[in-house]
Amino acid sequence: MRNVLVTGGAGFIGGHLADRLVSDGVSVRVLDDFSTGREANLEGIRSQIKLIRGDLRDAETVDRAVEGVDVLFHLAAVPSVPRSLAEPERTHSVNATGTLQLLEAARRHGVSRVVMASSSSIYGDTEELPKVETMPPRPRSPYALQKFAAEQYGRLYAEHFGLETVALRYFNVFGPRQDPASEYAAVVPRFVLACLKGETPTIYGDGEQTRDFTFVADVVEANLHAARAADVSGLVMNVGGGRQTSLNTLLAMIGELAGTEVKAAYDETRQGDVRDSLADVSLLESRTGFRPAFSLREGLGRTIDHFRKILESGQQV
């Protein structure tokens, strides 16, 4: 990898990936419209990257961003099940049509590989655990369906046009710099901030629903392995921690690590949410050599430390 584009590079995961690429000496270009991305996520590397502010749906901007790139990491998305239910057309235009436009630009410009961020939500509520890539998809939300469509476009571009593509199905990524303030914020930053501020977090459902929480540094490493591995074009692979944790257990662990006691308020299950999730990561390990390095406790500890420092400094989270 010499010249790399990270779409959504000002986002939570994209910012961590851009950091790592810069530290590895790679020439990094970032495309982001800052609809959910934040300047703070690029603060440490802003002078070392080329930043293109623009929309994934704008053909001219995408063409300019892709030209001269040898590896493309595609993380730009509207990543929210509730938002996709509220705005199905808009989210489709970004997550599915935007991805197609990006793949076409990558084909025109001779990109050697595209590593695409996908989602475990594609599996839906199938009862079988762990989730294996060969399971039939059962999307329960527009977001999940959009991600599945994007995966299939990637597969077709690999089969018909020779563009090497790899899709990584992320399982509940968390870590420092994840936005806890959004209406659609992920559960870990919401719980962490509530514990540190002495507030009551809301759990939608009974709290016994389970997730496979995956530390962001492991996701970054999985992307790098997928970009470098041989003979993986056209594959879809899970990226997870390989462990199953209920939301009630998660909250108790965060409270313990933060040194606080906190009780949740419970509300109705949100439309489109799945009950249980757990990744089988054996395919990713066997084809790329990647193995998760961070335990849940270690990842949560680092996340808590990050948010605690922000609060103690008086900065806005």
N, C-alpha and C positions, 0 to 999 in steps of 0.2 A: 504494500500500500504506500503510495506516494502522495497522491492528490485525492482528497476525500470530501464528499458532501454529506452533511448531516441535516436532513430536513427535520424541523421541529427541534433544532439544536439549542434553542433558548428555553426549552421545556425542562421538566424535572429530570427525566432519564437522558434526554438529548444533551443537556448541559454537562452531566457527569461523563457521558461518552466523549463529548468534545474535549473536556478536561484531560481525559486519559489519552486521547489521540495526540493532543498537543504535547503532552509530557513524553510521548513516545517519538516525538520528532516528525510527526506527519503534518503535511500541509492541509489545513482544515478550512473548509468553506461551510457556512451555516446559512440555511434558508429558513426564515421564520416570519410569520405575520404578527406575532406578539398578541394574538387573541387570547392565548392562555400562557404563552411563554413570558419570561420575565428577564429584564436586563440584568438583574442580580445573579442569574444563573450563569452568566458569561463574564462576570466581573473580573475574575482572576486571569482570563485569557483574551480579553477583548482586543488588545493590541496585537495579538498573535494569530488572529483568524481573519478571514474575509467574511463579513456579515452582509447578507442580502436580505433586505426587508421586503417581503412580498408574500403573495397568496399562492398556495399550491394550485389553485384553480386558474391562475393566470398563465397562459401558455408561453408568452414571451419571457416572463420572469423565470419560469421553470427551465426553459431552454438555455437561458443565460447562466443559471445556477449549475446546470449539469455539464455544460461544455468544458472539456478538459479534465474531467473527473475519471479516475479509474475504479474507485469503489464508492458505492452510495449506500448510506445507512438511512433508511426511510422510517422516521419516527413521528413525522407530522400527522396529526389526527385531532379529531374532537373526541377525546377519550372518556366518554361517559354514557352509561346505559340510560340514566334518567334524562339526560339532555337529548339523546337520540329519540326517546319516546316523545319528548316535547317538540323536537325540531327534526323530524325524520328526513325531510327533503334537504335541509341545509347540511346535516351531518353526512348524508349520502354523497352529496356533491364534493365534500372534502375527503371522506374516508374511502370511498369507492372510485368515483370519477377522478378525483385528484390523483389517486394512486395510479390509475390507468394512464393518465396524462404523463406522470413521472416515468413510468415504465417505457412509454413510447419515446420520450426524450432520451432515456438511457440507451435504448436500442439505436436511435439515430446517431448518438455521439460515441458509440462503441465502449460503453462502460463495461468493465470486466465482471463485476458482480454487484448485485443489489441485495442487501440484507434488510428484510422488511419486518417491522414490529407488528405482530398479530396479537391475538387475545385468547385466553382460556375460556372466555364467555361463549365461544363457538360451540363448545361441548354441550351447553345448556344443562338441563336437569336429568341427564342420564344417570341412573343409579349406580352404575359400575364405577368403582374406584380401584386404583388410581386412573386418571384419564390418560388414555393411550392414543397416539396419533391416528391409529387405524379405526378408531371408533367413529360411527356415523355422526356427522354434525347435527345438532338440534338447537339452532339459535333461538333465543327467547326474547330478543330485542333487536331493533333496527341496527344498533351498534354492532352486535355480534354478527348479524347477517352481512353488514357492510364489510367487516373484517374478513369474513369468509369469502366474499366476492373478490376482495383484494388479493387474498391468497391464491384464488383460482386464476386470476389474471396473471399473477406471478408465475404459476405453473405453466400456463399456456405460452407465455413469452419465453420460458425456458425450452419448452418442447418445440415450438414452431419457429422461433426467431433466434435461438441460440444465446439468448441473454441469460447469464447465470443468475438465478434468484434463489434465495433461502428465506423462508418465513419462520419467525420465532414466536411461538404462542406464550406470551408472558402470563404468569400467575401472580397477581396481587403484589406488585412491586412497591417497596417502601424504602424510605431512607431520608437523609438530610436534604433540605431544600424543597421537599414536597409541599405543595401549597395547602395549608389547612383552612384557608379562609373562604374558598370557593363554596358555592351552594352544593356543588357536586364533588366535594373533596373526598379523597379516599379515607378509609377508616383509621389507619395508623396515625397520621398527623392530627386528625381530630381528637383521638383519644389522648395522644401525647400532650397536646396543648391544654386539653381539659384537665388532665392530671396536674400539670405544672401551674395552672392558674386557679386550681381549686373549684373548677366548674363541673357541671353534671353532663357527661356525654350522652348522646342518644344512640340506642341500638335499635335498628329496625328489625323486628321479629323477636324471637325469644333469646337470642344470643347464643344458641347452641348450633347455629349454622357454622360451617367450617370453611376455612380458606387455606391455601398454600402460600404463605407470606414469603416473599423473595427479596433479599436485600439488593439494593440498586447496584452495588459494586459487583455482585455476581452477574447481574444482567449485562453490565458493561463487558465483563469478561466473556460472557457467552456470545455477545455480538462480535467480539474480536476473533474468537475461535471460529465462528461461522463464516467470517470474512476470509479466513486463511486456510480453512480445511479443504482438502481435495475431494472431488467426487460427491458433492452434496447439492449440486444444482437441482432445483425443482422440489427439494424436500421441505416439509413442514415439521418443526421440532419444538417440543415443549421446553420452556425455561422456567423452572421452579425450584423451590428449596427441597422438595420431596418429603414434606411433613405436613400434617393436618392439624390445624389449631382452631378451636372455636373462638368466637368473638368474646365470649365471657372469659375464657382463659387468657386471651390476648390482653384484655383490659386489666385483669388481675396482675399479669406479668409486668405490664407498663407501670401500674401503680406501685408494685414492689420495687422496680428498678428506679422509679422516680422518687421513692420514699414518701409516697402519699397513699391515703386510703380514699377510694372513689367508688361511688355506686352509680350505676347507669339508670337512665330513664328509658323505658321501652315503648316503642311505637309500632304501628302496623308494618308488616313486611312491605318493602317497596316493589312496585310492579317491575317485572323483568329480572329481578335478582334470582340467582340460583341458590339451592340449599347447601350443597357440599361441593368441595373442590379439592383435588389433590393431584399433583403431577407425577406421571412416570417420566423420568428424565434419562432413561437408559439409552434412547436413540441418540440424543444429543451427545451423551458421553461416548458412546461407541463410535460415532461418526466424526466427532471433532476433538475428543479428549477432554472436554470440559466437565468439571465437577464443581458443585457449589462449595464455596469455602467458608461461608459465614453461617454460624448458628443463629437461630431466631433471637436469642438473648443478646448476642453480640451486636447484631444489627440494630435491635431496639435500643441498646445502650448507647450506640453511636448517634442514633436519631434523637434520643432524649437529650444527650449532651449538646447537640447542635441547636435545638430549640431553646434549651435552658440558657445558653450563651447569648442568644438573640434577645430573649426576655430580660436578662440581667443587664444587657447593654442599653436597654431602652429603645431598641430599634423596633420597627413595625414588622411583624411576622408576615 
